[in-house]
Amino acid sequence: MLAIIRSGATPVLADVEPGTALMSVESVRRCISTNTRAIVLVHLYGQMRDMDAWQNLCAEKNLSLVEDCAQAHLSSWREGMSGSFGSAGAFSFYPTKNLGALGDAGMLVTQDLSVAQAARSLRNYGQSNRYHHEELGLNSRLDELQAAFLTERLKWLSKFNEQRRKTAKTYRAGIKNALVKHLQEPQETCSHTHHLFVVICKQRDALQQYLFSNGVQSLSHYPVPIHKQSPFLEIARDPEGLVSSENHAATCLSLPCHPQLSDGDVNHVIQVINNFNGCK
Ligand SMILES: *Cc1c(COP(=O)(O)O)cnc(C)c1O
């Protein structure tokens, strides 16, 4: 949102699909006007889905596709990696991401030389050549130290993603409770890197409390949708509303899903959830 606004564009919020919490193509269609220039697609929780539909829509309406890959390091869909489908892909290396630095860091990927040149200049005060500033840029350089940490951690990324997939598979097979629903299965194994493993529960807060009292931490990603945040109460949106986003925000819960979980940890989470019998 901040990047969209900072670029001088006007964001319009589309709704999500209830089964995946990924952005809905139908909702985006309702949001498109003659002013629309680009679609920002978030590969939420690490999942890529239906990329042909997004590429077709962008081609049909002559729009740029910008991928938010902050949760989707090495996620792929058919032959393509996250970040390779649009005009540009933005990665975050915030410490909690699948690939994280020890502080803030990020990366932009693109196959468009003009986008690459613009990004190189913007990150460094708008300099094209040293001490020649052709535009108003930012200080958005990646520290050498963070780059060094990331280069080392990059070696673990595939293995860690594999570990997350294994945990997700065990959760899917093991969690059986009528009060707790799973999101849809990924389309292909590699299309999901499980930055988060999210379940849906109408009694979300009670479930979270129950997990906590049994030694399991969980979080909600995310409890307040953008259009309920004070700076965005009046923001433009799908004319049919954002009902699925609101429902998702009220019912989503992220279970522990990181590469350091042991089989015993995962089985404990499953047991606790399967024992949950709702509010008394
Ligand atoms: C973390 C995250 C961001 C922000 O990344 P920063 O590195 O903090 O700028 C943006 N989008 C998604 C989906 C994220 O998970």
The ligand as an ORCA input file, in Angstrom:
! r2SCAN-3c Opt
* xyz 0 1
  C       6.810     -8.764      4.979
  C       5.905     -8.400      3.862
  C       6.024     -7.174      3.212
  C       6.952     -6.079      3.676
  O       8.275     -6.377      3.585
  P       9.340     -5.307      4.135
  O      10.662     -5.967      3.964
  O       8.980     -5.052      5.559
  O       9.158     -4.096      3.297
  C       5.216     -6.917      2.136
  N       4.316     -7.838      1.698
  C       4.176     -9.029      2.299
  C       3.177    -10.000      1.762
  C       4.952     -9.349      3.412
  O       4.796    -10.527      4.022
*
